[in-house]
Amino acid sequence: MNRNFARLIPAMALALILSVPALAQTAAPAASAAPTVAKVGIINIQQAIVTSNEGQRDFETLQKKFDPKRIELESLNKEVDDLQKQFNTQGDKLSEEKRAELLKQIDAKKKTLQRNYEDANTDIQAQQNEIANRIGQKLVEVLDKYAKENSYTLILDVSGQASPVLWAASSVDITKAVVDAYNAQSGIAAPAKAAGAPKPAAPATAPRK
């Protein structure tokens, strides 16, 4: 089963349609047989990925990996802010040549900051996507097994804004149950400091233009 989980926060809805077990044949006429009641469930695949023990561990590791880059970008952003403040407070006291030089320096650092931010953001998104894809593929296999064992006919993913589900009772949400099953199968313990869903790693706040 090949599914693409390339974005952690995509606007999509997935439906896993499972085969309905064949009704046992009885002597009673077909017309008198009781109608089959469809069993429907919902799951938040994105939440399941990031709250699984493996997801918490791997996204936390990724966050730590990018901490030095985040600190570097924050430092560069501060340099730009300091230069801008210097220009705002001293610009009218500087000669034309000094003002032009300061403006040129600010512009150069802003371009460097923007370029470095975009490069870091592209890099971290690619690695987030790799983690989401890897866990997502295995998670769907666990979901498939769970749904069949519990006689579900249809499972809807409510992760994205495009989900057709407007409301559902909490009793049909199988996200936690599937995550528990995934954790049991993976054998990965929960991170010691895990508290709720981890936030995807981010290099730094986008530079102001």
C-alpha positions, -999 to +999 in steps of 0.1 A: +000+000+000+018+031-012+006+064+002+023+097+001+027+116+033+051+142+019+036+171+038+030+172+075+002+198+072-014+190+038-049+199+027-061+164+019-084+137+031-077+100+028-103+073+029-094+037+035-122+016+021-122-019+034-139-050+021-172-059+038-170-095+051-193-118+031-225-127+049-227-163+059-253-182+038-284-192+056-315-210+047-336-179+050-345-161+017-322-132+007-351-107+010-355-114+047-318-110+055-310-081+079-294-052+062-257-048+067-248-018+089-216+000+078-191+007+106-174+040+100-144+055+118-123+086+115-085+092+121-062+122+121-033+107+102-011+138+108-017+138+145-011+100+146+023+105+129+036+132+152+022+117+184+035+082+178+065+074+199+086+072+167+073+105+155+080+123+188+115+108+189+124+116+153+109+152+152+126+160+185+159+148+171+154+169+140+146+199+161+179+195+180+198+190+147+186+224+134+190+243+166+225+256+156+211+269+123+182+285+141+206+303+165+227+314+135+197+329+118+185+346+149+219+361+153+219+374+118+184+387+121+196+407+152+224+422+132+200+434+106+177+449+133+206+466+150+218+481+118+183+493+109+180+509+144+213+526+138+202+540+105+169+552+120+185+570+149+217+582+133+209+583+096+202+621+094+235+628+111+256+608+087+272+620+055+256+609+022+285+586+017+282+570+052+244+567+048+247+550+015+273+526+029+251+518+059+221+512+036+241+490+014+253+470+044+217+465+056+205+454+022+233+429+018+227+414+053+189+412+046+196+393+013+219+369+031+194+364+059+166+357+034+187+333+014+199+314+044+164+312+058+150+298+026+178+273+023+173+261+059+135+260+055+138+239+024+162+215+040+141+210+072+109+206+053+125+179+031+136+160+063+102+165+079+086+150+048+110+121+049+100+113+085+063+118+078+064+095+047+084+068+065+061+067+095+029+073+075+035+043+053+039+020+083+010+036+101-014+029+072-005-008+074-013-008+111-045+011+104-055-015+077-050-044+102-068-026+130-098-017+108-102-052+095-099-068+129-126-044+142-149-048+112-147-013+099-162-006+065-148+029+060-121+050+077-119+087+069-088+109+074-098+142+090-063+157+089-067+183+061-091+212+056-105+194+026-119+166+048-156+160+040-163+153+077-180+183+093-188+165+126-182+131+142-188+116+176-156+111+196-165+074+199-157+069+162-123+085+164-097+057+163-066+079+162-054+070+197-062+033+193-042+031+161-013+051+176-013+027+206-012-003+182+016+013+161+036+020+193+032-016+204+043-029+170+073-005+167+086-013+202+098+023+205+094+038+240+079+073+244+105+100+248+111+108+285+102+145+281+074+141+256+043+162+264+016+161+238+022+164+201+056+177+192+058+207+170+076+203+136+111+217+138+116+252+123+149+270+117+137+304+127+111+330+123+109+342+087+130+374+082+110+406+079+112+422+045 
